[in-house]
Structures are given as structure tokens and as C-alpha cells.
Amino acid sequence: MPDLSPPDASGFVASLPDCDILMQLDNMLEGGLENVVIDLSLALERRGYRVAVLVLGDVGEGARKAVRRGLRVCVLPYDEAKLRLELERRPPRLVFAHYSFQAAHLYKALDIPFIQVLHNIYAWFSEADRTRFALAAEHTRLFVAVSEAVREYSIQALGVAAEKCLTIPNGIDLSGFTSEAGEGASRLRADLGFSAEDYVFVGMASVNRVKRISALVRAFCRLRDLAPEARLALAGYPYDTAYRDEILSYIEQNDLQERVRYLGHAAAPERLYLMADAFVHASAIEGGQLTLLEALAANLAVVTTDVGFARHFKACPGIRIVERRFSYAVPEAFTDPEALGPAPELVADLALAMLQSCRSRIRPNLPREILEAFASTRTYARYDQLVTELLDGRSPQSSAESWTDMLGRLPPAPADPRALLPEDVDSLLRLDTPLRLTRRRGPEVISLARKKAYSFAILLLKFALSLLPEKYSFYVKQKLKTCFVMFMGGKFFRVLRRKAVWNVKKFQKYLDTHDGRSRIIIESSMPWDHALFQRPQQLALALGRLGHSVIYKQYQFLDGAAKVADNVWVVDTAMIDGPHDAAHIFFSTYDYPESYFHRLSSGDIIIYDYIDHIDEKISGGIIARLRLNKEFMFRDADIVTASAKVLYDEAKASSAAEVVLLQNGVDAAHYFSFTRASSPPSRMAPFLSRHKKIVGYFGVLAPWLDYDLMNALIASRTDIGFVFIGPDYGNSLRRFARADNCLLLGAIDYMELPNYALWFDICWIPFEPGDIAKSTSPLKLFEYFALGKPVVVTSDMLECIRFPLVLHAHGSAAFSERIDEAIRIAEIPDTGEKMKQLAVENSWLARAGALSASIQKIAAARAK
């Protein structure tokens, strides 16, 4: 029977043609989805099926390309009555819908199998979209996901029935990756102005904010000095021309024109892949990205965010996968330029991975059978099998072995022979983490100078008295001493007082000239220069790096004010009650006077940092007041931040405030700046000479540690040396059993701590099981990561065991086994690098960014 209507001038038809398989799309413009539909349609036609394409909305170059390649394309704006008539007159035997949920009920009513191909993680769905999808799902015979990541998301977030969803991975055309194409690629490299010695990254992605090309370019910019041989070629259709112009402007402003080339749409991408040394991809979301498979077919090293297919290649050599740094839980984020912008932590992740790629120059060299499994012919054969099964009325069977199965059998990747140097890491992170503090800098500068004044005055006095004749009596010398100290000390103290007043004036000038920044006041909880550099200080530094004006209030050992880092000032609580319209952070572990909780102005934002489970072992006799404070803040605070998931869940259930999960983090640059010296510190040297393996701990020696466990292990494992660093809290030292293989070093300054801890073989956190362990996010865990050391913790420490690399145990026997396992792991060459990567992924800057976003959100809401 002839078609009901002939093609129009564009080659489209307005009525459904006869077909076995109908490919349905809401729109057919230009992109990866359209190319997949065209290739799949042609492949099924080659297998003897009659295929037609139905477009229920707008058409563009994708639809015209389909016509040029011989496909029948019916353009039929959606009208339910008209479409029903078309389907009744010429029903297809099977319908594949590609991101199209319309008419599912019609196909169900006409007993036409309706199959949805899930091309992406549909995390941008609004509630209305989810409702439409759920209604269509009721009438869908089967779902086909293009990757395991898509399948898992669809099942977990969209409610797709697992038994109705199978995976057929996307595939690529391998014919373009030949030696002949490689010869043309070398000419292209020269045409772009890149030499044979250059290390060329290629980025293949359409130009829109979801692909986050601006983050990629900023990361590349950081390699300017560390990898002068690096070059970057970008290709992709400019869907968002304003975004393209923004990227090109950044390239020009940073004088990168000779090192970065934007090539626009690539008609023959194979030449670009074969020209390059590495592939780089920063996208926030992908389904089953063909660009990654194409890069691997060209045997390129890879740097990519953890999206789409990336997870399957984590163990492969030359492939570096960084955290995507983007939440799928907030649909509005897909339209938020800030959420899709070049987040500092993403830029740092990409820069580190790109520098590693430049240094190591390792390529994946995947086996030929895996590359051949990427071929689209495999994918289309699976669709052919699926169509046959559905048309015969059979249940779809599992497919033959896929490339994802083959990857799981590959041996582990060899260690990277050229790991990054600590100074390289520090250089790359410098824009995102505070520079390493110098000893005794800032708030104690005045009080320390005051002490020096006394000492200097006494030295001068002793020298003067030594010149006096012996005839002067002791009484006379004492009177002279008193007068001298009063005179000289007074002189010094007046100078110091002028210094303090000058600091206060500088601080006031800073506030006056930075009034456009959001101000954050960290209410007094501990001195800045405390023996343990903890969460309050680290948050202050990170918030300052984000551009906030941070005021750290201190209740003692300070005259006036002192600047300790860019945008961070430590001030005496007695000298400041403001400024108004600021965010105030209070900590759950500190008993503030009631007056502290009053808002100074209507613009103030009150933040309650719920750090630890309120327990007598932590807070002693003030827990009743701390609980009252918590009840008050849960009721009246604007934001509650929780350091652990257990605390977050409690706050979420009990507080009317906005609740943010703000776990502890690490200043990775601080630890990366240290390397193990040729000899240990003198206080450790004798102990290390007696013990070949060291299990180390640093932090407070507090009542919540499991002393029975520690003493049992110290007694039973005499082959191991146990080192403890930290101040005594709650008279806990008396609970240690004295033993030759146990070394208690006391508190060690934060600036010197890595010099000691680098001599540990493994680290541990032996908390006593119970509520404290379950609700604690120990800061030291991430510091252990930054040292590159394996970690063993108590099994109750939920915030620690969420990291697969962290070993855990309950009881001394199991702990002993885990310690042995950790020692073996420490000897694996890439262990240190893996642990350090965890430190980079859990920076204080990332933590502070979540808090900053909440503050800005509330401030913006109040401004309306």
C-alpha cells in the first residue's frame, strides 16, 4: 500500500508510512541523541525491518540528516485524535520512544509494544515531568538504558521497575580509527600550531553549561607554569553562543590563545582524537557518552568526571576520574549558572588529574577484544535480538558478554611511575586552600611581644646591676629593679599598645572597604592558636578564601585585632559587638552566655554548628546547658549545620531551620607541603629504632577512646610500636597501660605535626563503640588521608566506614587482623596516591562552599 502522503519539499511526510518499527521523538534537532536514532534506524533497516521516524514537535538538522540518509521521517505535531487515527490505519508492530513520553496510552490501547530508550540520567525533571514520566511508564512494555548509570538512576529516582529495564550500552563506529586517519591527524596537529613535543588534550562536547567547559579551561590555565608543554583543543557545536563567547573571552584575558584552540563543530572527530594525547571531559551529567569510547578507541589518556560510562574504567591505566561535583538531587541546578559554573573544587580536581596525565603519559592500551566490543555493530545486533524477541512474543533474554563485563576481568593498573610532587599539588590548590600558616602568626603576636618585652627588660636590668659596685645592698638593687622594670616595661607596653590600636584601625578600615562582602562572625569557642587546629579555624580560613569577610572572635590572649589570612581577622570579643547584618556561627560544644544568641539586627543570620553528639564524655558537666542551647538553636537558628549524617538526621527531624550536612574536611595543601625527612624527630628516633612498624594516632586523648581495646592491642602486638600524639583531656593519660611499645608524645603544634605523623605506617581511630562513635566525623580521618596512610577505625564510626578504603573492626582480635591488612595495603605502590586523592576530594573549601551557598540563599530571600 502506498504512503498516505508524499514527502514535502524538505523530504518529510505528514502521515505515518507503513513500517515495522516506529522511532518516536518529541523533537529532532541536532545532537547525540538524534545521531543514535539515525544510526539505529539504518542498522535495523539493514536487518530487513521497515523503519520510520515520527517527530511530534520541532525539526532541525537532525531530521534533515535522517532524510538525506534515506530514512522516512513523518512530522506530525501531537494531536491525540489525529495520531490515534494514523495508528489505527497503519499500526507499527513496535515503537521505540527516544526521550518522548507522549501517546504511550494510545499504544497500550492498540496493543502496540511501546519501548522507551533512556538516553540520559533525567535528573532535571520537575515534579510535572516526573508525573508525565510515571504515567507513560504504566503503559511502557520495556525500558532500555544506554548505560548502567542510567539504569540505576531510573530505578532508584524515577521508580522504573527493575524487571522492565535492561541495559544496551551505546556503541561507536570503529572504522574511522585507522592508520590512514592517523596520518591525516598529524597534519591537523601541525595546522593547529601544535608541535610533536606538545602534550595535547582534546575536549569534545557541545557548548552548553551542562558540559562545564569553563571549568575545564580554568583547570588548564593552572597548568601554565607546571606543564608548559600542555595544549588544549576544544570541539563542539555552540548551542549556547553567549557561553561560548564567555569561554573565548576568558581564553583571551588569560593570554591562552596560542595554547587553547576552539574549533567549533567537528564534522570528522576521529582526526581530532588521533591528533591528541589525552581526552578531557568535565560534564555534570551524561548517559552513555560516546566521546569517551571514541577517545579510548584512539588510545588516549583520559581525564573525566565520574559520569556515564566513566565508572567502568576506574581501574584502567591512564584513566583518571574526578568527582563530578554536581548534585542530581536538585532539578533547578540544571538551569542555575552558578551551580554549573567553574566551582573551585572541580577546577582543582581537573587540574590535578590533567597534570598527572602530562607527567605520566600513560595510555590505556585496552585489549583489542574490548575495543571491538565498543563497536556499534554489537549494540545494533543486541537491538535486533530484542526486536525479534518482542515481535515473537518472547521475553527479552540477557545479551552476550559486554565490554563492561570484560573490563571487570582486567588486571589492576600498574602504579603510576611519576606521581605528583607535593609542591605541584600545593601550586594547583593554592587558589582553593589557604597557604600554610607560619608559627605563632596573628592573634598571639601582641601577647607574645608583651612577654618578650618583660624578658628584654629583665636582661637589661641584670646587665645594669652587674655594673654596680658590691657596696650597694640587696635592698637598693631591688628598688632599682622595680623602677627599671616599671620604666622600661612601660615604654615597651606603650609601644605595644600603639601597635594594638593600629591593628584595630586596620581592621576597621578593612570592614569599611569590604562592606560589599557577606560577613561571617565565628563566635568565640577556642583560641586561634590552640594546640589543635580544628573545625572553627579551618572553616574561617576556607570561608575567607571564598571571599567572605570572616571575623574570628577570641576571648583571651589577644590585644586588639590581628589579620591571620586574606579576609580573616581574629579580634578580641571585648572590642566588637558587630558588624550588623552578618552571619554568626555558634558551635554546639561551647557554652555561650545567653546574651550571645540575641540578633544584633534583622539582617543577621544565625548558624548553629552541631559538631558532636552532646555527651558527658565530651562536654563534662555543662551538657545540661549545651542541650538547652541546642533546643533554642534548633528552634530559632536560620541554618543548622551537622558534621555527621546521624546528627543531620536528628536536626532534620527536629529543627525548623535549613539543615546542611557539613562534614569535616582537610587542608590538603598543608600536609602535601611536607615530605618525610631523612631522619625522624629526635623525640621519636629511639622508639622507631626499636619498632619496624608504627601504628599512629593524633588528636585529643579523650574519654571516648576505647582504652581497653588500645591496651589489649599494645599488650598483644609487641611487634608493633604504638604512637599517640595529642593533649590529655579528662585525665585520660592515666588509663594507658605503660608498655615499651607505646609512646605518648603529648600535644604537638599543627605546623610540626606532619613531620611526626609521616613516620606512621598506618593510622587508626580507636573510638569506643556507641553514640559518640556513630555521630562523629573525625577531622583526623581526612588528615590521615592527606598523609597517604591507610586507616583502621572502630566499626561504629559510620562517617569513616562510608569510604571503601577505610578498614574497620570491632574487638581486639579483629582490630589486630585489620592492622595487618592495613600494613600490607600500605606497601602497595599506589595506596598513598589513592588516599591523598580522597583528601583532595574532601577539602575544607568544598565544605565551606555548601555553607556559603546556604547563607547566600537566605540573604537573597530576605532581600526580596
N, C-alpha and C positions, 0 to 999 in steps of 0.2 A: 504494500500500500504506500503511495507517495506521501511525503510530508504534507501537513495541512497548510503550511505557508512556506514560500521560498525565502531564501536569505535576503536581507535588505542590502543597501549599499555597503554597509560595514561587514557583511558576512553573517550577521546574527539572524536568528529566526524568532518569530513571535509565538509559535505554537510548538508543543512538545513533538519531537520526532520519534519514530519507532526506535526503541532501544531495549537492551537487556539490563544495562546498568546506567543509572542516572546519578551524576555528580552534582550535588546541590550546594550553592554558596549564596550567602546574603548579598555579597558584593564581590566583584572580581576586578581588582585594580592592578597593583604591581607589587610583588613581594615573594618571599619564600614559600608561603602557603600556596599561592597561585601556581608557582613553578612545580610544586609537588603534585598538585591536582592535574596539571597538564601531563607531566611525565607518567603518572599512574594511569591516567586515562589512555594514553597511547600504548602503554605496556599491556593493558587489558585488551585493547583492540587487537594488538598483535597476537594475542592468545585466542582470538576468534569471537570475542564478545562485542556486541554493538553498544557503544558508549555515547552518551550525550551529556552536555553540561547545562544545568539550569541555574540562571542567575536571577535572584529575586529582588535585586536592588541595582546599585550603580555598577557600571562597567568602565574599564580603563585599559591600559596597555596589556594587562594580563589577559583580558578577554580577547583582545585583538590578536595577541600572540597565539592563543589557543586556536583561533580561526585560521591563522596563517599556517599552523602546523597540522591542519586538516581535521580538527575537531568540530563537531556540530554544537553550537552554542545558542541556547534559547534564552532570550532576555524577556522575562515575564514579571513585571512588578507585582508584588504579592497582593493577591486578591483571592480570598479563600474560596468563594463560589466559582470563580473562573478557573482556579487551579484544580478544584475538585472535578470540574467538567473535563479539563485536559487529561487528568489522571484516569478518569473513567473511560475516556475514549481511547487512550493509548497508555495503558499502565506499564511502567517498567517492571522488571522482575525483582529489582533490588535497588535501593537508594543508599548512596554514601553521602552523608552531610558533613561539610567541612566548615566548622565554626558557624553553623546555621541550625537554629532550633525551631524554625517555623515549619508548620504543616505536619509535624510529627503525628498529630492525632488523625490527620487525613490518611496517612499511610497505614496507620493502625486499623482504621475503619475499613480500608480497602484491602487489608491483609497483604500489604507490600512490606517486606522486611526493611526496616529503617536502621541504618548503622551510622553512628556518629564517630568521626575521626577526631580525636582530641589532639590538636596540634601544639598546644601550649599549656602552661600552668595558668589557669584562668583566675589568677589572684586579684585582678582588678574588678571582678564582678561586684556590682552594687547589690543591695537586697532585692531590687526588682529583677536584675539579671539572674540572680540565684533562683528566684521564683520561676522565671521563664525556663531556666535550665532544668529545674526539678520537674516541671510539668512535661517538658519534652522527654525527660528521662523515663517517665512512666510508659511512654509509647515507643521507646527505643529497644530494638531487638538485641543490639550488641554495641559495645564501645571499643574502639581501637585506639590505644595510646601510642604516641610516637616515641616514648621513652619510659623507662621505669619511674623516673622522677615525676612525669606527668601522670602516670597511672596511680602512684601512691598519693599524690596531692588530690586527684579527682575522687579517690575512695575516701580519704580522710576528711577533706574540706568540703566536697560537693555532694557527698552521700551516694556516689556511684557504687552499685553493688559489685563486690569483688568478682563474683562468679560471672558477671556480664561484661567484664573488662579484661581484654588481653593486650599484650604489647607487641607491636610490629615496628622495630626501630627504623627510622629513616635511613636511606642509603644514598650513595653518590655514584656518579659516573666516573669510573677509573680511567677511561680511555684518554683523558686529557693529560694524565701524569706520565708522560713518556719521555724518552731521551731527546726526541726531536723538540718537544716542547721546552725541555731544559736548555737547549741551545738558544732558542728564542728568548728565554728568560734571562740569560746572561747579557744579551744585548739590551734588554729592558733595564737591567740594573745600571748599565753604563749610561743609558738615556736619562735616567733619573739623577745622574751625577753621583752615584754611589760606587765606591771602589771595591775591589775584591777583598781588601783587608777590613772593610766596614762590617759591622755586625748589624744586620737589617732585621727589624721587627716589621711584620705586616699585620695590620688590623683590618678585618673585613666585616663591616657592619653597616646597615643603613643608618643614616644620620638622623637620629632622634634621641631624646633624652633618656629613654629606657636603656639604650646601649651605652650610656655614660662615657662617651668618647672624651669629654672634657677631663674626667679623672685620669684616663689613660695618658692624655697629652701632658697633664701636670706631673704625673709619675715619671714620664720620660724626661721631662725638664730637669728633674732631680739628678738624672744620670749625667748631666752636662760635664761635670768635672771628674766623677768617678769612672765613667765609661765614655771617654771622648770618641771611641770608635762606633758607638751606637747610632743607628739611624732608624727612622720610622716612616713607613708608607701606609697611608690610610686610603681605603676604598669603600665606597658605599653610596647608594642613591640618597640625595639630600631631601628627605621628606620634610624636614624642619629647616628651612633656609635660614631663619633667624639663629637657630642653634649652630648651624654650620658657620655663619658669619662670626658668632661669638668665639668659636674654636679657632678660626683663622686669625681673628684679632689677637687672641692670646699667643698664638704662634709668632705673630709679628712683634708684639710687645716684648716678648722674651728672646727675640733675635734667634728664632729657631728655623728660619726659612730654609737654610741650607741643610738642615738635619731632618726636617719633617716635611713630607710631601703629601698633599691631599689630591687624589686622582679622580674623585667623583665616582660615577657608576662604572664598574669594571665589567665589560662585555665578555672578556676572556680571563676569568680569575685564576685559571691554572698557571698562567705565566707569572702572576704576582707571587703565588705560593712558591713556585720553583725558583724564583729570584731571591727569596728571602732566606734568613737563617732561623727565624723564630716567628711564631704566631702569638698575638696578644689580644685578649678579649676581656672587656670589663662590664659586660651586660648585667643588668639587675635581674633579668628573668629570661629563660629560654625553655623551649620544649625539648627538641632533639636537634640541636644546631648542626647543620650540615657543614658549616665553616670549620668546625673542629675536626670532623672526619676528613675534610679536604686537606687541612693542614697536616694531618698525620699521614695521609696518602703521599704528600710531598716530603715526608720525613722531617718536619720542622720541630724544633723545640717548642714548647707550649707554655704560656702563662695565661691562665684564665680564671675567672671567678667560678665558684662552685655552683654551676647551673647546668641544667640539661644533662648531657652525656658525661660531663666532666668527672663525676664521681667514680665512673668505671675505670678511670685512668690514673687514680691516685698513686698506685704502686709502680707505675711505669717510669723508666729513666727519662730524664729530660723534660718531664711534665710537672709544672708547679701550679698548684691550685690554691687560690686565696679565697678567704671568706667573702661572700657576696655583699655583706654589709647593707642589707636591704631586707625589710620585713614584708612578708606576703600577707601579714595579718591585717594590714590597714589598706583597704582598696584605694582610699583617697591619695595614698602616697604616689600612685602612678600618674597623677596629674599635678603633683607638687614639685616645682622646680628645685626646691631646697632638698627634698628627700632624694631626688635623683641627681643632685649636684655632686661636685667632687669632694666628698667627705674626706677630711684629712686622714682618717684611719685607713680608708680604702686606697687613697693615693700612696700612703706609706707601704701598705701591703704589696701593691703592684710594683712600686719602685724597688723594694727588696727582692721580689721574685725576678724582675727584669734584670737587676744587677747580677743575681745568682746565675741567670741564664747566660749573660755575657761572659761571666768568669769561667763557668764550667764548660760551655759549648758542647754539652752532651745532647745527643739526639735520641729519639725513642727507639729507632730501628726495630719496629714491630715486625713479627714474623709475617711472611707472605700470606699464609692462610688466613690470618686475621684481617689483613688489608683486603683480601679478596672477599671476605665476609662483609665488608663495608659496602660492597657493590650494590647498586640499586636493583640489579637483576635478582639478587637474593630477596630483597624486600618485595619486589613485584611478584616473584614466584610465590611468596607467602600469601599475598593478596589473592593471587589466582587460586591457590588452595582454599582460602577462606571463602571465596565466591562459589567455588564448586561445592563445598560442603553446605553452604547456606541454600543454594538452589536445589540441592538434592535432599534438603530437609534434615541433614545430619548436624550434630553438634560439632562446633569447631574443635579441632584437635590441636595439641601443642605442636609448635613448629620444630624444625630441625635445629641443631645446635646453632646458637647465635654468637656473634663476636663478643657479646658481654660474657657468655659462658667461657669462651676461650681465654679472655683476659684474666678470669679468675684462676686459671691454671698456670699463668706465667710465673717464673721465679721472681723473688723480690729484687727490686732495682739495686744495683751496686751503690755504694756510698759515693757521694759527690767528692771528687778529689780536691776541689778548690772551694772550700767553704768561705763565706764572707768573713772578713776581719772585723773585730769589734768596732774599730774606728770607722769602717764603711757603714756599718749599721747605725752608728751614732750620727754620722753625717746625714743619712737619709731620714732619720727620725727627728732630726733637730727641729724641724718646723712643727712637730706634733707632740714633743715631750720636752719638759723643761731641761735646761742644761744642768749638769751636775753641780750641786751646791758646794761651796767651799766651807771648810770647818769654821764654826763659830761666826758665821756671817749673819748680820742682821740684828735680831731683837736683843741679843745679849751684848751687842757692841758697846753700849753705854755702861752697863753694869760691869762688864769685863774691864773696860778702861778705868772705871772707878777703882776697881781692885788694884789695877796696875799703878794708879796714882798713889794709893796707900803704900804699895811696895817701894815705889820710887822715892817717896818722901822718907820712908824709913831708911833706905840705903844712904840717902844724902845725910840724914841725921847721924847715922853711925860713923860716916866718914868725918863729919864735923866734930863729933865728940872725941874721935880718936886723936884729933889735933889739940885738944885741950890739955893743959898740964894736969898732972896727977893730984895737985893740991885741991882741985875742985871736988867737993864732996858728992856723994851719990845723990843727995837731995837736990843739989844745984843742977846736976845732969838731968834729973827727972823733970825739973821745971823747964830747962832748956828744951828737952824733948817735947814736952807738951806744947810749948809756944811754937816750936818749929813745925810740928805736925799741923797745928791749927792754921799757921800762916801758909805753909806750902800746900797742905791739903785743900785749904780754902781757895787758893789760887787755881789749883787743878780742877777743883769741883766747879768753880765759876766758869772755867773754860768748857768743861763737860756739859754744864747746864746750858751754856750758849749753843753747844752742839745739838743738844736735845731739842731746844726751842727751834733751831734752824731746821731740824728734821721735821718737826711738826709743821713749819711753814711750807716746806717742800711737799709734804703730804697734802696740805690744804690746797696748794697750787695744783697738784695733780688732780684732786677731786674737781676743782673749778674748771680745769681744761679738758676733763674727760667726762663731762656730765651727760654726754650722749650715750655712754655705755651703760648697760644694765649692771647695777651694783649688787654685789653679794657680800653680806656680812656673815662671817663664820664666827658664831658666838663662842665665847671662851669655854674651852674644855681641857686643854693641856698646853703647856708652854711649847712654843715653836721648836725650840732646841732641846726637846725631850730626848731621853736616851733611845727611845723607839720612835722612828719617823713613821707616823701612822696615817690612817684614813683622813683625818681632818687636814693635815698638812698636804697630803698628796692631792686631795680634792681642790684645795686652794690653788696649788700650782697649775693643775690641769684646767681649772676654770679661768685662770689668768691667761693661759695660752689660747683659750677660746675667745679672748677679747673682753671678758668681764673685768670690771674693776672690783678686785677682791680685797676685803678688809678682814684680817685675821685678828680677832680681839684676844688679848692676853692679860691675865690678871696679876702677873708678878714678874720680877726680874727684867723690867723694861722701863726706861725713861723716854717718854715721848712716842716717836714713831720710827720705824725702820723699813726701808724697801728691801725685800728679800728676793724678788724676781720681777720680771716685767708684769705690770698690772697687779702685783701682790704686795700689800703693805701689812706689817704687823704693828698694832697700836695698843697702847695701854687702855684698859677698859675704863679707867677713870677720866680719860680725856675725850671720849667720844660717846655720844648718845645717838648719833645719826650715821649717815645721812638718811633723810626720809625717802620714801618710795624705793626701798631696797628689798632684796630677798634676804631673809635671815635664816640661817641653818642652825638648828639645835640638835644636839646628839642625845640619844636615849640613855647613854651611860653616864651622863653628868647631871648632878642635882642643881639646876639653876634656881636662883631666887624667883619667887612668884612674879616680881616686877618685870623680869626679863620677857615674859610672854605677852606683854601688852604691845599692841601695834602702835608705832610712832606716828603713822599716817595711814590714810585709807588706801594708799598705793602700795603698802608693804605686802610682801608675800612671805608667809610663814611656812618653813620647811622643817619637818621632823625626820631626822635620820635614824631609823630604827636599826641599830647596828647589831645588837646581840639579844638573845633571849634574856629577859630580866630574871636573874638568879642570884641567890646569896653568894655563891661561889665567885661570881664576877664582881658584884657590887656591894657585898658585905651588908652592913646594917642599914643602908639607905634605900633598900629595894622598895619599901612602902612608898617613899616619896617618888621614886622613879616610876612606880606603877601609876601613881596619881598624875604625874606629868604625862605619861603615855595616854591615859584616858582623856586628859584635857586636850592633848595634841591630836589624837585620833578624831576628836570632835571638832576642833577649831582650826587645825592647820589647813593650809591650801594644798600642800603636797606632802605625802609621806613616802620616803624612800626606804627601801628594805634591802639589807645586804645579802639575804638568802631567800630561797623560794618558800621555805616554811614561814618565815616572817612576813613575806609578801602575801601569802595566802591568808594569814591572820589579819593583816592590815586591810586587805581587800574585802574581807568579810565584815570587818568591824568599823572601818573608817569611812567617813563621807568625803574625804579628800581624794585628790588624784593620787593613785598609788603607782610608784615606779620601782621596778626591780633594778637595784643599783649595787651589784656585787662588787667586791674588792677587785683591785687590779694591780698593776705593777708599772714602775718607771723602768722600762726595759733598758733604755739608754744608759741609765746609771750602772746597771750590772754588766751590760755589754762593754762598758768602758774599762773594765778590769780584766786582766789575764793573770793566770796563776804564776806567781813568782818562782824563781829557780829554787828558792828555799822557803819553808813555811815561817810564819811569825814565830818569834822566839818563845812565846808562851805555849805554842803548840808543838814545837820541834821535838822535845824529848818524848812526848806522848806518841807522836807519829812514828818515831823511830822504833817504837815497841809494837805497833799495830799496823798491819798491812792494809786493812780495810777499815774505813771510818763511816759510821752512821751518825749524821749530824742533825741538830735541831737548833733553830734560833727563834726567839720570841720570849714572852714572859714565862717564867717558871711559876705556874699558877695552880690553884686548887683543882682546876678542871682537867688537868693532865692525869693520865692513868699511871700512877706511881707503882702500883702493884705489877702492872704489865712491864713497865720500864725496868724495875728492879729484877723481875724474873728473867728478862732477856739479858740484862747486864750480867747476871749470875750464870746463865746457861751458855751464853755465847762469848766465852773468854777469848775466842779467836778474833773478835771484832772490838774496835775501840768506839766508844760512845761519847760524843762531844755535845755539850749543851751550852748555848750562848744566850744570855738574857738576864734581866734583873729578877730578883726574888720578889714574888708577890704573895702575900698571905703567909709568910714564913714557910714557904714550900721547900726550901733547901733541906730542912731537917728530915724530909720524907725520903730523900735519896739514901739508899744503902751505899756506904763507902766501898769502893772497889778500885782495883788498879786499872781496869779498862774503862773507867768513867772519868771524864774531865769536865769540870764545871768552870767556865771562864767568866761568868758574870756578864754584865752589860758591856757591849762594845759599840762604839759610835757607828751610826749608819754609814758614814763616809769610809770607815775602815772595814765594815762587816764583810764585803765580798772578798777581801784579802784572806780572811779566815775561812769563809764558807766554801771557797773554791777548792779547799783541800778535803772536803767531804767527798766520799764516793757515792753515797746516796743520802737522801734526806727523808725525814719522817715527821708525822704529826700524830703522836700517840694520845689523842683525846680520850677521856673516859666516856664510855657509851652513855647515851642519854640525850635529854633535850638540848643541852648546850652543843653537843657534837652535831646533832641533826640540824640545828638552826644557825650554824656558824659558817661564814665564808672566809676562811683564813687568808689574810693578806700574804702570809709567808708562802702559801702554795704557789702563787704566781711568781714570787721572788725565787723560789726553788726552780721553777720553770726557766727563769731568766739565767740562772746559773748553769742550765743544761743538765740538771741532775734528775734521775728517776726518783719517784716519791712513793712512799708507802704510808697509808693512813688507816685510821680506825674505820671499820665498815659503816658505822653510824654517820659518818661525815658525808652527808648527801651532796653538799655543794662541791666536794672534791671528787667523789666517785663518778660524777657525771662526765668526767674526762676519761676516755678509754685508756689513756696511757698511765693513769694513776692506779697503782696496785693497792688493794685494801684487804684487811683481815680482822678477825675477831679472836682474841685469845693469844697467849704467848706462843703456842706451838705453830699456829697458822701464821702469826707475825714473823716468826723465825724463817718459815718457808718463803714468805713474800720477800723478806730481806735478801735471802739467797737469790731469788729470782731477779730482784732489782739489781743486785751486783752483776749478774750475768748480762742483764739488759744494758747496764752502763758500759759494758765492754764492746757493744755493737757500735760500729763507727758512726752511724747517722743518728744515734739516740740523742746526743746533745743538740743537734740541729732541730730535731723534732720538738724537743722540749722548749727550745728558745723560740720556735715559731709559735708555740702556744702562748708564750709571754707576749710576743708582738700582737697576737690576736686579742689579748686581754689587757690592753693598755689603760692607764688611768684616763687618758684623753677620751677614749671611747665611752668610759663610764660617765665622765663629766658631760659628754655630749648629750646623753639621754636626759640628764638633769637640766641642762641648759635649754633643751627643746621644751620641756615641761614649763620652765619658768617663762620662756618667751610666749608660749601658748596662753598661759594665764594672763600675762601682761597685755597681750594683744586683745584678749576677750574683754578685759576691763577698760581698754581704751575705746571700745566701741560705744 
